[in-house]
Amino acid sequence: MTANFTTGQPEPQNRQAKTQCAVIICLKRKVVSVVDRLTSVLEQQVEDAARVTVQSYGIMQKQFDGYLVVTCRSGFPAAFLALLHSDDGVEEFVVFDLIERQQQRPETTSEEGGARS
């Protein structure tokens, strides 16, 4: 679930979302084990492991906590979200829907050399 930024109340995930992203915070000494464990579990829970992409992980510059950024096409399974709540290695996390940008067509020019509107 995500939280409404205005009220702070949980909102159900959009089941039609093409891709969801999770930013997961953990202790820096556990970052590698958390990354390995969570990505392994997630890849087992989805029909196609290619849906899961680890975007980045490492140590944050200011607080020196570990982090993992992972995306899952067609959304995260409910069992994975429950694991994020219960896993002792996960200090905090946020899950949100990614919105695909539609590719803009390049402007074309008319034969006179002016831009078409």
N, C-alpha and C positions, 0 to 999 in steps of 0.2 A: 504494500500500500504506500501511497505517497501522501504527503500532507498538503493541505490547502495553505498557501502562503499567507492568505488573509486571516484565516481563522485558526490555523495550526491543527485543524481536525483532519483525521485520516480520510483519504479518498480512495475508492477502489481503482485499481489499475485499468486502463483502457485495454480490453482484451483484443481489440482490433489493431493495436500498436504494431507497427512493422518491426521496430527495434527498441529495446530498452537498454539502459545503461545503469550500472551500479558502481558507486564509488564507495569503497570499503576501507575503513581505517583499522589498523591493528598496531600492536607494539612492534617497534623496529626490529627487535631480535627474533620476532616470529614471522616477519613478512614473507620469507621464502616458503616456509611450511604452510602458511595460510594460503598463499597463491597456489601452491601445488595441490593442497587438499581441496580447496573450493573449486578450482577449475576442473579437477578430476571428477568431483561429485556432479558438477553442472553438466559436463560432457556426457556423463552416464545417464542423466535425467532427461536430456533432450533426444529427439529422434535422430538428429543429424549433428554430430559434434562440430561440423563446419559452421553451424549457426553461432558458435561461441567464439569470441575474439577477445583476447587479453590486449587491451589498448596500451596499458602502461602499468608499471608497479615500481616501487622503490621507497625511498625515505624522503619525507617532506623537509624542506629547507629550514623552516622556522621552529616547529615543534619537535622535529625529529621522530615523528610517528611514521609507521609504515603505511603504505596505501596500495590499493589495487583498483584499477579501472577496467571493468569488463563489460562487454556488450553481448546481447543475445537477440538474434533476429527472431521475431514472432513472440518475444517476451520471455521473462524468466518463469520457470515452473513454480507453482505454489510451494512445493517441497523445498526448493532452493531458498525461497524467501523465508520460510520457517527456519531453515538452518542458519541463516544470517542472524536471526533473533536469538537462537540458542547456542551458537558456537562460542566457546570461551575465548577463542583467539580473535574474534571480531569485537573491536571496541565500539565502533559506530559505523553506520552506513546510510546511504541515501540511494533510492532507485527512482529513475525518471524515464519518461518516454522521449525518444529522439524523434524529431520531426524531419522527414526528408524534404529537402528543398527541391522544388521543381527546377530542372535546368532551364535557364532562359535561352531563348533562341537568339543568336547574334543578329544585330540590326542589319538589315539589307538596304542596299541603296538602289534607287531607281536609275534608269538609263541616263537621266540628266545629271546624276552625281549627287543629288540631294538624298537625305535620309527619308525613308518611308515611315509613316506613323501608323 
